[in-house]
Amino acid sequence: MKLKILFFPLALVLCVVVFIWYIKPEFGKMRSNNANMENKEKELANLIEKEKNVSDLIANLDAQPEKEKIILGYLPQHESQEKIIDLLNFLAGESLLAASNISVQKASSVKMISGNPGGDQAQNMNMPQLSETPASVSMAGSYENIKNYLGYIFSFGRMNSVESVSISKVSAGESGSEAGESESGSDSGAAILKADIGIKFNYMAPVASVSEFNDPVFSRSEFDFSAVDEINKTTERGKIVPGIVVDAKGRPNPFYSP
């Protein structure tokens, strides 16, 4: 009789023990698995969306080949030293200047394209790398033609930056020979000057692969081509170069004394 009385409390204790040792941990695992399943479903939905965005980006790029051409011309994929030399020499001829001592060096530095200033560091670290190719050229000609040459460089359809400009008067011994190669028939206001210009041309090597599927580029379904309009504005011939405008109160040619 006593055993029958103790059976129910003992069974209840065993149920509690089984619940604590087995059922509760398994229930916790089930809840954890459900949470993981929800995360996996979200990741799958994100991957499907990114895959669709990739297809849309390809179609968007194929539909605007001219804009793609402008961007790839402004920021080419290769260094192309020969093209840089041809460019510097050609623009000198366009500016009626005698070019000499054109030199182009291998890319001396690599820097990151700045991302969103307000973005996190990890996002900016995923930005592709931009390379710089230093070049220098010496030339002789009039002050106005040297200004025109700088304007041509500034408005040229390839990303570059003029790093240094040094202008000096040509000595009497050099004046005759260099004047013959540059513009002739000019007055004293167009005296022959020598200019040494340092320029850096940019290029970006093709990205081998994008290992991070969460790269911000895949978060949109179309490209932002607003940069093309800015490039077209910059490359307009005759655009005034910032910092070259002469004050109306000063002399238009600081090397000429009437």
N, C-alpha and C positions, 0 to 999 in steps of 0.2 A: 504493500500500500504506500509506504514511504517513497519507494522508487517511482511509482506513478505520480506522486505529488511533485517530485523533483524533476520529472521528465520535461515538463513544459518550460520551467525556468532555464534548464540546461539547453534545451533546443533553441530557446530565444537567444541565449548567450552565444551558441554556435552560429546562429544566423548573423548576429552582429559581428562576430569574428570573421566569418566568411566575407561579409560585406566590406569590412575594413581591409582585409588582406587581399582580396581578389576583385570583388565587383567594383569598389571605388577606384583602384588604380586603372582597371580596364575602362571604366567610364571616363576617367581623366584622359586616357589615351585616345578614346573615341572623340572627345571634345577637341583635343589637340589635332587629331587627324582631320576633323571637319574644318578647323581653322586653316590648316595647311592646304586642304582642298580648295577652300575659298580663295586663298592667295594664289594657288596655281591657276585657278580659273581666271582671276584678274590678270595674271601674267600672260595667259594664253590669249585673252581678249586684247591685251596691249600689243602682243606680237602680231596678231591678225590685223590690227589697226596700222601698225608700223609697216607691215608688208604691203597693205593697200596704199599707204603714203609713198612707199618706194616706187610702186607702179605709176602712181599719179605724178611723181617727180620726174620720172623718165619721160612720160608723155608730155609733161609741161615743157621739158627741155627740148624735146624733139619738135615741138610746135613753134619754137622761137629760135631757129638756128642763127639768125643775124645777131641777136643779143648774146648768144653763146660765143659767137665769133669775136664780138667786141671785148667781152670779158677775158677770153683766152689770149687775145692780142694785147690787152692792157697788162695782164699778169700771165706771161707765158709759162710753159712747163719746163723749159730748158734755158740754160744760160745764154747760148748763142753769141759767143764772143765776136764772131765774124760779122754778125748783123749789127752789133753795137759799133764796131769800127766803121762799117759802111754808113751807118746812120750819122755818126759824128762828122765824117768827111762830107757826106751829102749835104747836111744842114749848113756846114761851113760854106760850101759852094752856093747854096741858096741865099746865104747872107752876105755874099761877096767878100768872104774872108779867106785868107791863106792859112790852112790848117797844117800843123806839124806836130811831131812827138805825140801821136795818139797811142795810148797804152791802156790795156784792159787786163785786170788781174783776176785770178780765181776768186770765187766767193770767199770773202774774208770773215764773214760773221753770219750767224744764223739766229734769228729772233722769232719769237712767237707773235702771230697776228693777235692783237689785243681783242679779247672777247667783250662781252657785255661788262662794263665797269661795275655794274651792280650784281653781276653773277657770282657764283661761288668759284673757289679756286679750282675745284675738280673740273668744272665745265670749261674754264679757260685753258686748263692743261690739255684738253682734248682738241684744242684748235690746231689746225695744220701749221707747219713751219714755213717761214718766209725767208728766202736767201737774198743776199745783197752782193752785187758784182761791182767793185770799184773800178772807175775808169777816169782817165784824165786826158785833156787835150790842150795844146798851146796853139794860138792863132794870132794873126796880125791883121789889122784893119782899122776902120774908123770906129769911133765911140758908138755912133748910132747903129752900125752893123753888128757890133758886139752885143748891144742891147737886143737887137732883133734875134740874134743867135740864141740868147738866153730865153727869149720868148718862144722860139721854136722848140727848144728842149722842154720847157715847161708845159707846152700844149701838145707835145708828142703823145701818140696813143700807146705808150708803154709806161708803166709805173716807174717813176724815178724821183730822185731828189738831188738838187744841186747843193753840194756840200761846201764848196769854197769857190771864190772868184777873186783873182788878183789881176789888176790892170795897171800897167805902167807904160811910160813913154818909151818909144823905140829910140835907141841911140842913133847918132848921125851916121855911123858906119853901117848900121843895119837897115836904116830907113830906105835907102835906094833899092836894095834887092827885094825887101819884103813889100815895098809899095808896088813894085812891078808885078807881084803875084796877086795882090789884092786889088781893091777898087782904085782906079786911076781917074785923073781929071777932077780931083776934088780940091776944095779951097782949104785955107788954113784951119777952118773950123773942123775939118775932117782929117786932122793929122793922124798919121799911122800910130796905132797903139798896139801893145802886146797884152794878150789876156791868157792867163792860165786858169783853167776851170776843172774842178773835181766834181764828178757826178757818181751817184750810185744807182744802178739799175736793179730792179727786183724781179725775181721769178719764184715760182713755187713748183717743186717737183711733184709729180703725181703721187697721190696717196695709194700705197700698195693695197691696203684693205682697212676696213673699219671693224675692229673687233668688238666694239661696244654697241649693242643694238639700241641702247638707250641714248645714243648720241643725239643732241638737239636737232641735227639736220633732218632726222626722221620724224620729228614731231609735227611737221607741216606737210601739206599735200601739194604745195606749189612753191616755186622759188620767188624770192624778193628781188626783182630786177630793177629796183629804184637806183641801184649803183650805176646802171647803164646810163641813165639820164645825167648823173653827175660826171661820168666819164666824157660824155658827149659835150657837156658844157666846158669841161677843162680842156678838151682837145680842139676847141674852136680856134682857128688861126686868127691872129690879131688880138688875142686876149691879153690884157695888161698883166704883167707879172707882178705879184705882190712884192712890195719893197723896192721896186725899180722906178716907181713914179717920182719924178723930180718936182720939188716944190717950185711953185710959180715965181717965188721971190728969188730963187737961186739961179745959177747958170745951168742951161740945158746940158752943157758939156763941161764938167769940172776940170778937164785937161786942156781946155782952150782958153787962152787969155787974149782978148781982142786988143 
